[in-house]
Amino acid sequence: MAKDTFFRKKETINAGGKLINLGTPKVMGIINLTPDSFYAGSRKPLITDALLQANKLLADGADFLDIGAYSSRPGAENISVQEETDRLLPVVKLIAANHPDAILSVDTFRAAVAEGAIKAGAHIINDISGGQLDENMFATVARLQVPYILMHMKGTPQNMNQKAEYNDIFTEVLEYFSERYHQLKQAGVHDVIIDPGFGFAKMPEHSYALMSRLQDFNILQLPVLVGISRKRMVYRITGGTAEDALNGTTALNTIALTKGANILRVHDAKEAVEAIKIYLQCNSV
């Protein structure tokens, strides 16, 4: 269970003026401001409900909050920039005002929305498209000098399921990260976290193939975020629906930790925090 020490990851990021060590795994709690996210329990379209969810996630031990106002489930409606902004910014401002020490991430692939959220109090940009859906994203991140989560996806949320075809998925995703990271470095972005994009333009078998080789992404020497919370790759194995997938999510998150995951992006912070505590205890003896 020991980490691969041959490749030394960059495990410190600067978020909100704080140096955060990702060598100790962290939990990122999800706040969805959309009415149609795939897991009904995560939908918090009312600003008061979003604040209550932030309160709970932080109380349960989340290190970051990831706030999104555009549903990225397969076949989701493509809302306008204005609608996404109108949903997102009041919540970012409210959470930042009530939790000034919290590190907030904004889940958007639009540069203008990301910039507005950073100015409203967010600290990290989490882009499901890896800059592919907005040519201004990399330059915007560089100008704002904030950490950037680079995820792998093909297509858009509306058509990604039709693009889930690979000859060698690990090699394709690795090459994608290498190319996009080079572009980010050229743009002047300093803190990059990679996310394999489990379930995005990937069938469950593709996602498990990536999970089986998660440790091999260490060759990039970048922190790795894993977002498998309550996804189909879990409940296709365990049965039921997203509502039944918490235990399976915890099991798969624990496997991800043994393979070098630095951040677990989850709907349920308490269980992820407990998984990390047990993983760290096992590695300390």
C-alpha positions as CSV (number, residue, x, y, z in Angstrom):
1,M,0.0,0.0,0.0
2,A,3.0,2.3,0.1
3,K,3.1,5.1,-2.4
4,D,5.3,4.8,-5.5
5,T,8.4,6.8,-4.5
6,F,10.1,6.7,-7.9
7,F,8.0,9.5,-9.3
8,R,7.9,12.5,-7.0
9,K,4.6,14.3,-7.3
10,K,4.1,18.0,-6.8
11,E,1.8,17.7,-3.9
12,T,1.6,21.4,-2.6
13,I,-0.8,23.9,-4.1
14,N,-1.5,27.5,-3.3
15,A,-5.2,28.1,-3.0
16,G,-6.6,31.3,-1.5
17,G,-3.1,32.3,-0.3
18,K,-2.8,29.0,1.7
19,L,-0.2,26.3,0.9
20,I,-2.1,23.1,1.0
21,N,-0.3,19.8,1.2
22,L,-2.0,17.1,-0.9
23,G,0.5,14.5,0.2
24,T,-2.1,13.8,2.9
25,P,-5.3,13.0,1.0
26,K,-8.0,15.5,1.1
27,V,-11.8,15.5,0.7
28,M,-13.7,17.7,-1.8
29,G,-17.4,17.9,-1.0
30,I,-19.9,18.4,-3.9
31,I,-22.6,21.1,-3.9
32,N,-24.8,20.9,-7.0
33,L,-27.0,24.0,-7.7
34,T,-28.7,22.2,-10.5
35,P,-32.2,20.7,-10.5
36,D,-31.2,17.6,-12.6
37,S,-27.8,16.3,-11.3
38,F,-27.6,12.5,-11.6
39,Y,-27.8,12.0,-7.8
40,A,-31.1,13.5,-6.5
41,G,-29.7,13.8,-3.0
42,S,-27.1,16.3,-4.2
43,R,-29.5,18.8,-5.8
44,K,-29.5,22.1,-3.9
45,P,-31.0,24.6,-6.3
46,L,-32.1,26.9,-3.5
47,I,-29.4,29.2,-2.1
48,T,-30.4,28.4,1.5
49,D,-30.2,24.7,0.9
50,A,-26.7,25.2,-0.7
51,L,-25.5,26.9,2.4
52,L,-26.9,24.2,4.7
53,Q,-25.1,21.6,2.5
54,A,-21.8,23.6,2.8
55,N,-22.3,23.7,6.6
56,K,-22.8,19.9,6.7
57,L,-19.9,19.0,4.4
58,L,-17.5,21.2,6.3
59,A,-18.7,19.9,9.7
60,D,-18.2,16.4,8.3
61,G,-14.5,17.2,7.5
62,A,-14.4,18.3,3.9
63,D,-11.3,20.2,3.0
64,F,-12.7,21.8,-0.1
65,L,-16.2,22.5,-1.4
66,D,-16.8,22.1,-5.2
67,I,-19.7,24.2,-6.3
68,G,-21.4,23.6,-9.7
69,A,-24.3,25.2,-11.5
70,Y,-24.2,23.3,-14.8
71,S,-25.3,19.7,-14.8
72,S,-22.7,17.5,-16.5
73,R,-24.7,14.3,-16.3
74,P,-25.0,12.5,-19.7
75,G,-27.7,14.3,-21.9
76,A,-28.0,17.3,-19.5
77,E,-29.6,20.5,-20.7
78,N,-27.1,23.0,-22.1
79,I,-27.9,26.2,-20.2
80,S,-26.7,29.6,-21.0
81,V,-23.7,31.4,-19.5
82,Q,-26.1,33.8,-17.9
83,E,-28.2,31.2,-16.2
84,E,-25.1,29.4,-14.9
85,T,-23.7,32.6,-13.6
86,D,-27.0,33.6,-11.9
87,R,-27.2,30.2,-10.2
88,L,-23.5,30.2,-9.1
89,L,-22.3,33.6,-8.0
90,P,-24.8,34.3,-5.2
91,V,-24.0,30.9,-3.6
92,V,-20.3,31.4,-3.9
93,K,-20.6,34.8,-2.2
94,L,-22.8,33.4,0.5
95,I,-20.6,30.5,1.4
96,A,-17.5,32.6,1.3
97,A,-19.1,35.1,3.6
98,N,-20.2,32.4,6.1
99,H,-17.1,30.3,5.8
100,P,-14.2,32.7,5.1
101,D,-11.6,30.1,5.8
102,A,-13.1,27.5,3.5
103,I,-11.4,26.6,0.2
104,L,-14.0,26.8,-2.6
105,S,-13.7,25.2,-6.0
106,V,-16.0,26.1,-8.9
107,D,-17.1,23.4,-11.3
108,T,-17.4,25.1,-14.7
109,F,-15.9,24.8,-18.2
110,R,-16.6,28.4,-19.1
111,A,-13.8,30.9,-18.6
112,A,-16.2,33.9,-17.9
113,V,-18.1,31.9,-15.3
114,A,-14.9,30.8,-13.7
115,E,-13.5,34.3,-13.5
116,G,-16.7,35.6,-12.0
117,A,-16.7,32.9,-9.4
118,I,-13.0,33.5,-8.4
119,K,-13.8,37.2,-8.0
120,A,-16.8,36.3,-5.9
121,G,-14.7,34.3,-3.5
122,A,-13.8,30.9,-5.0
123,H,-10.1,29.7,-5.1
124,I,-9.9,26.7,-7.6
125,I,-11.2,26.1,-11.1
126,N,-12.5,22.6,-11.8
127,D,-13.0,22.2,-15.6
128,I,-14.6,18.9,-16.8
129,S,-13.5,19.8,-20.4
130,G,-9.8,20.4,-19.8
131,G,-10.1,23.6,-21.7
132,Q,-11.5,22.0,-24.8
133,L,-14.9,23.7,-24.6
134,D,-13.6,27.3,-24.0
135,E,-10.4,28.4,-25.8
136,N,-10.0,31.2,-23.2
137,M,-9.9,28.9,-20.2
138,F,-6.1,28.3,-19.9
139,A,-5.3,32.0,-20.4
140,T,-7.9,33.0,-17.8
141,V,-6.5,30.5,-15.2
142,A,-3.0,31.8,-15.8
143,R,-4.1,35.4,-15.4
144,L,-6.0,34.6,-12.2
145,Q,-3.1,32.4,-10.9
146,V,-5.4,29.8,-9.2
147,P,-5.1,26.0,-9.1
148,Y,-6.7,24.2,-12.0
149,I,-8.3,20.7,-12.1
150,L,-7.7,19.3,-15.6
151,M,-10.2,16.5,-16.3
152,H,-10.4,14.1,-19.2
153,M,-13.6,14.1,-21.3
154,K,-14.4,13.7,-24.9
155,G,-17.3,15.7,-26.5
156,T,-19.8,17.5,-24.3
157,P,-22.2,16.3,-21.6
158,Q,-24.8,16.2,-24.3
159,N,-23.0,13.7,-26.5
160,M,-20.2,12.2,-24.5
161,N,-21.8,8.8,-24.2
162,Q,-21.6,8.4,-28.0
163,K,-17.8,9.0,-27.8
164,A,-16.9,6.3,-25.3
165,E,-14.6,4.4,-27.7
166,Y,-11.0,3.6,-27.0
167,N,-8.2,1.3,-28.3
168,D,-6.1,1.8,-25.2
169,I,-7.9,4.0,-22.7
170,F,-5.0,4.5,-20.3
171,T,-2.5,5.5,-23.0
172,E,-5.1,7.9,-24.6
173,V,-5.9,9.6,-21.3
174,L,-2.2,9.8,-20.3
175,E,-1.3,11.4,-23.7
176,Y,-4.2,13.9,-23.2
177,F,-2.9,14.9,-19.8
178,S,0.6,15.3,-21.1
179,E,-0.4,17.5,-24.0
180,R,-2.8,19.6,-22.0
181,Y,-0.4,20.1,-19.1
182,H,2.3,21.2,-21.5
183,Q,-0.1,23.9,-22.8
184,L,-1.0,25.0,-19.3
185,K,2.6,25.3,-18.3
186,Q,3.3,27.4,-21.5
187,A,0.3,29.6,-20.5
188,G,1.8,30.2,-17.1
189,V,-0.4,28.0,-14.9
190,H,1.5,26.7,-11.8
191,D,-0.8,24.4,-9.9
192,V,-2.5,21.6,-11.9
193,I,-4.4,18.6,-10.6
194,I,-5.5,15.8,-12.9
195,D,-8.8,14.0,-12.9
196,P,-9.2,10.9,-15.1
197,G,-12.9,11.8,-15.5
198,F,-14.5,8.5,-14.4
199,G,-17.8,8.1,-16.2
200,F,-17.3,11.0,-18.6
201,A,-17.3,9.6,-22.2
202,K,-16.5,6.3,-20.5
203,M,-18.4,3.1,-20.0
204,P,-18.0,1.4,-16.6
205,E,-15.4,-1.0,-18.0
206,H,-13.3,2.0,-19.2
207,S,-13.5,3.6,-15.8
208,Y,-12.4,0.4,-14.1
209,A,-9.5,0.0,-16.5
210,L,-8.3,3.5,-15.5
211,M,-8.8,2.8,-11.8
212,S,-6.7,-0.4,-12.2
213,R,-3.8,1.8,-13.4
214,L,-4.4,4.9,-11.4
215,Q,-0.9,4.7,-9.8
216,D,0.6,4.9,-13.3
217,F,-0.5,8.5,-13.7
218,N,2.2,9.3,-11.1
219,I,4.6,9.5,-14.1
220,L,3.1,13.0,-14.7
221,Q,4.2,14.0,-11.2
222,L,0.9,15.7,-10.6
223,P,-1.8,15.4,-7.8
224,V,-4.7,13.1,-8.8
225,L,-8.3,13.8,-8.0
226,V,-10.8,10.9,-8.1
227,G,-14.5,11.5,-8.6
228,I,-16.4,8.3,-8.5
229,S,-19.0,9.2,-5.9
230,R,-22.3,7.3,-6.4
231,K,-21.6,6.9,-10.1
232,R,-22.9,4.1,-12.4
233,M,-19.5,2.4,-12.3
234,V,-20.3,1.7,-8.6
235,Y,-23.9,0.7,-8.6
236,R,-23.6,-1.4,-11.8
237,I,-21.5,-3.7,-9.7
238,T,-23.3,-3.4,-6.3
239,G,-26.9,-3.1,-7.7
240,G,-29.6,-0.5,-7.1
241,T,-29.2,3.2,-8.1
242,A,-27.1,6.2,-7.1
243,E,-29.1,6.4,-3.9
244,D,-27.8,2.9,-2.9
245,A,-24.1,3.4,-3.8
246,L,-22.6,5.0,-0.7
247,N,-20.9,1.8,0.6
248,G,-19.6,0.9,-2.8
249,T,-18.3,4.4,-3.2
250,T,-16.4,4.2,0.0
251,A,-14.9,0.8,-1.0
252,L,-13.8,2.2,-4.4
253,N,-12.4,5.4,-2.8
254,T,-10.3,3.3,-0.5
255,I,-8.9,1.4,-3.4
256,A,-8.1,4.8,-5.1
257,L,-6.2,5.9,-2.0
258,T,-4.0,2.8,-2.1
259,K,-3.2,3.8,-5.7
260,G,-2.1,7.3,-4.9
261,A,-5.3,9.5,-5.1
262,N,-4.7,12.9,-3.5
263,I,-8.3,14.2,-3.5
264,L,-11.6,12.3,-3.2
265,R,-14.5,14.3,-4.7
266,V,-17.6,13.1,-2.9
267,H,-21.2,13.7,-2.0
268,D,-20.7,12.2,1.5
269,A,-17.7,13.8,3.3
270,K,-17.9,11.9,6.6
271,E,-17.4,8.5,5.0
272,A,-14.6,9.7,2.8
273,V,-12.8,11.3,5.8
274,E,-13.1,8.0,7.7
275,A,-11.7,6.1,4.7
276,I,-8.7,8.4,4.6
277,K,-8.1,8.1,8.4
278,I,-8.1,4.3,8.2
279,Y,-5.8,4.4,5.1
280,L,-3.3,6.7,6.8
281,Q,-3.3,4.5,9.9
282,C,-2.5,1.4,7.8
283,N,0.4,3.3,6.2
284,S,1.8,4.5,9.5
285,V,2.5,1.1,11.0
